[in-house]
């Protein structure tokens, strides 16, 4: 065939490097099971196109995938405009976004309330409850205020009954916080929190692996800590807590 006999037995260097990168990817997935090719590239300091090629070559996919989403119920209430259309905060605590989602565990619904600072993408507060009401929202708000020592200029949510409760509106107005809401049936207008919950549920994985409510709730708080302090955020290219330190 006109080929040097040495080349018949010599292992291809690319194959060796690809197998090593495959092992590195699988090692990263142990602690970061939702990383796609971009976060993997940032973590391993390897070009994301090479990561993508190796993943396709070996049929690799992140261990954690989609579950489903949740929409709140709207009721008649005072109308508030959407103040964050094309709004980009310049510093932390200018804009907080909040939402409530549900997780079904052991044949009952548990409600997860979070508040996210949009500049730093940190989750400032998280509460888990059996009840989907305004008290859950107020508790989350007060937790975020105590932890950060601040309140936002704008507080944005959907028009769910728990956020439009008079007690919540009065609390925000008494603290000179502007209320902003998404239009009805427009979840994309609260896209920051919609995206967070989608990712969060992916990364939590199968919750039926937990044997008790205590383990389930502990895993939620552990996942939030991981998101804030260790997980590379795609928009920031670093964990939110690390990014927030730049504004300290």
matplotlib code that plots the C-alpha trace (Angstrom):
import matplotlib.pyplot as plt

x = [0.0, 3.0, 2.7, 5.7, 5.3, 6.0, 2.7, 0.7, 1.6, 2.0, -1.0, -2.5, -1.6, -5.1, -6.8, -4.6, -5.4, -9.1, -9.3, -7.5, -9.9, -12.9, -11.6, -11.2, -14.8, -16.2, -14.1, -15.6, -19.1, -18.7, -19.2, -20.8, -23.2, -25.0, -22.0, -22.2, -19.4, -19.0, -18.7, -16.5, -14.2, -13.9, -13.4, -10.7, -9.3, -9.7, -11.3, -15.0, -15.0, -12.6, -14.8, -17.8, -16.0, -14.8, -18.3, -19.8, -17.0, -17.7, -21.4, -21.0, -24.0, -24.3, -25.8, -28.6, -31.4, -34.7, -37.7, -40.6, -41.7, -44.4, -46.6, -48.3, -52.0, -53.0, -55.9, -57.5, -55.1, -53.5, -51.7, -48.0, -45.9, -43.0, -40.0, -37.2, -37.9, -34.4, -33.2, -29.6, -28.5, -25.1, -24.5, -25.8, -29.1, -30.6, -32.8, -34.1, -36.2, -38.3, -40.4, -42.0, -41.8, -43.0, -41.2, -43.3, -41.7, -43.3, -46.7, -47.0, -46.0, -43.3, -42.9, -39.5, -39.3, -36.1, -34.8, -32.1, -29.9, -29.7, -26.3, -24.4, -26.8, -26.6, -29.6, -29.9, -32.6, -34.4, -37.3, -39.0, -42.6, -45.6, -47.8, -48.0, -48.9, -47.8, -46.2, -43.7, -42.8, -42.5, -40.2, -38.0, -37.9, -36.9, -34.3, -32.7, -32.9, -31.1, -28.4, -27.5, -28.3, -30.1, -33.3, -33.4, -34.5, -36.8, -38.4, -39.7, -42.1, -44.9, -48.5, -49.0, -51.4, -48.7, -46.8, -49.8, -51.0, -51.6, -49.2, -46.3, -47.1, -47.3, -44.0, -42.3, -43.9, -43.1, -39.4, -39.5, -39.0, -40.6, -42.8, -42.4, -44.4, -44.4, -47.5, -50.0, -49.1, -45.6, -43.1, -40.2, -40.5, -39.2, -36.7, -33.9, -35.8, -37.4, -33.9, -32.6, -35.4, -35.0, -31.3, -31.8, -34.2, -31.9, -29.0, -31.0, -31.7, -34.1, -35.4, -36.8, -33.4, -33.9, -35.5, -36.7, -38.0, -34.9, -32.5, -34.7, -34.6, -30.9, -30.2, -32.0, -30.0, -26.8, -27.6, -28.2, -24.8, -23.2, -24.9, -23.7, -20.2, -18.9, -20.9, -19.5, -22.3, -22.5, -23.2, -20.4, -17.8, -17.3, -19.5, -21.9, -20.3, -16.9, -18.3, -20.1, -16.8, -15.7, -18.4, -17.5]
y = [0.0, 2.3, 3.0, 3.0, -0.1, 2.1, 3.9, 0.7, 0.1, 3.6, 4.8, 8.1, 11.0, 12.5, 9.4, 9.3, 13.0, 12.5, 9.6, 11.7, 14.6, 12.1, 11.1, 14.7, 15.5, 12.6, 13.7, 17.2, 15.7, 14.1, 17.5, 19.4, 17.0, 19.6, 21.2, 21.3, 22.0, 25.7, 25.4, 22.3, 24.3, 27.1, 24.7, 22.6, 25.6, 23.8, 25.2, 24.5, 23.3, 20.5, 19.6, 19.4, 17.3, 14.8, 14.6, 13.8, 11.3, 9.3, 10.0, 11.9, 13.9, 15.7, 13.3, 15.7, 16.6, 18.4, 17.7, 20.2, 23.7, 25.4, 28.4, 30.4, 31.4, 35.0, 36.7, 40.2, 42.7, 46.1, 46.5, 47.1, 47.8, 45.8, 48.1, 45.8, 45.6, 46.3, 47.2, 46.2, 46.8, 48.3, 47.1, 44.5, 45.1, 47.4, 44.6, 41.5, 38.9, 36.3, 33.3, 30.2, 26.7, 23.4, 20.0, 16.9, 14.6, 11.6, 12.3, 15.9, 19.3, 21.3, 25.0, 26.5, 30.4, 32.1, 35.7, 36.4, 39.5, 40.0, 41.8, 39.1, 36.2, 35.2, 33.5, 35.8, 33.8, 30.4, 29.0, 25.6, 25.3, 23.0, 26.1, 28.3, 31.7, 35.3, 34.3, 32.2, 35.2, 37.6, 35.2, 34.9, 38.7, 39.3, 36.6, 38.3, 41.7, 40.3, 38.4, 41.2, 44.2, 45.8, 46.0, 46.4, 49.5, 47.2, 43.9, 42.0, 39.0, 37.4, 38.1, 35.1, 35.4, 35.1, 38.1, 40.3, 39.8, 43.1, 42.2, 41.8, 44.9, 47.0, 45.6, 46.6, 50.1, 50.8, 50.1, 52.3, 49.4, 49.7, 46.8, 45.4, 42.5, 40.4, 40.5, 37.8, 34.5, 35.9, 33.8, 34.8, 38.3, 36.8, 34.8, 35.0, 33.0, 30.7, 29.8, 29.3, 26.9, 25.0, 24.5, 23.9, 21.0, 19.6, 19.6, 18.2, 15.1, 12.4, 13.5, 10.1, 9.0, 10.7, 8.6, 11.4, 15.0, 16.1, 14.7, 16.3, 19.8, 19.5, 18.7, 21.8, 24.1, 22.2, 22.7, 26.5, 26.7, 24.9, 27.2, 30.4, 29.4, 26.7, 26.4, 28.4, 30.7, 30.8, 34.6, 35.4, 32.7, 32.3, 31.4, 34.2, 34.7, 35.1, 37.7, 39.6, 40.0, 42.5, 44.9, 44.5]
z = [0.0, 0.0, 3.7, 6.1, 8.4, 11.5, 10.9, 11.0, 14.7, 15.9, 18.1, 16.9, 19.3, 18.8, 20.1, 23.2, 23.9, 23.3, 25.7, 28.3, 27.7, 28.0, 31.4, 32.4, 31.4, 33.3, 36.4, 36.2, 36.0, 39.4, 41.1, 38.2, 36.5, 34.4, 32.7, 28.9, 26.5, 27.3, 31.1, 30.7, 28.5, 31.1, 33.9, 32.1, 30.2, 26.9, 23.8, 23.9, 20.3, 21.2, 24.2, 21.9, 19.4, 22.0, 23.6, 20.1, 19.4, 22.6, 22.9, 26.1, 27.6, 30.9, 33.6, 34.6, 32.1, 32.0, 34.2, 33.9, 34.7, 36.9, 36.3, 39.1, 39.2, 38.7, 40.4, 40.2, 41.8, 41.5, 38.1, 38.1, 35.0, 33.7, 34.7, 33.6, 29.8, 28.4, 31.9, 32.7, 36.3, 36.8, 40.3, 42.8, 44.6, 41.9, 40.6, 42.4, 40.7, 42.5, 41.8, 43.4, 41.9, 43.0, 43.5, 44.0, 46.6, 48.3, 46.8, 47.9, 46.5, 48.2, 47.2, 46.6, 46.9, 45.7, 45.2, 42.7, 42.4, 38.7, 38.5, 40.4, 39.7, 43.3, 45.0, 48.0, 49.8, 49.5, 51.5, 51.3, 52.4, 52.3, 51.6, 48.6, 50.1, 50.8, 54.1, 52.1, 50.0, 52.9, 54.7, 51.7, 51.3, 54.9, 54.6, 51.6, 53.3, 56.5, 54.6, 52.2, 54.5, 51.6, 49.6, 45.9, 43.8, 41.8, 42.8, 39.8, 39.8, 37.9, 38.8, 41.1, 44.0, 46.5, 45.2, 44.6, 48.2, 49.9, 52.7, 50.3, 48.3, 51.5, 52.7, 49.5, 49.3, 53.0, 52.1, 49.0, 46.6, 43.2, 42.2, 38.7, 37.2, 34.1, 31.8, 32.2, 30.6, 29.8, 31.8, 29.6, 31.1, 34.3, 32.4, 35.0, 37.5, 34.9, 33.7, 37.2, 38.1, 34.9, 35.6, 39.3, 38.7, 36.0, 38.5, 41.4, 39.3, 40.5, 43.9, 44.6, 45.6, 48.9, 51.7, 54.0, 53.8, 55.8, 53.1, 50.4, 52.0, 52.8, 49.2, 48.0, 50.3, 49.3, 45.6, 46.2, 47.9, 45.0, 42.5, 44.3, 45.3, 42.9, 39.7, 36.8, 35.6, 31.8, 31.7, 34.2, 33.4, 37.2, 40.2, 41.2, 44.7, 43.1, 40.7, 43.5, 45.4, 42.7, 44.1, 47.8]

ax = plt.figure().add_subplot(projection="3d")
ax.plot(x, y, z, "-o")
ax.set_aspect("equal")
plt.show()
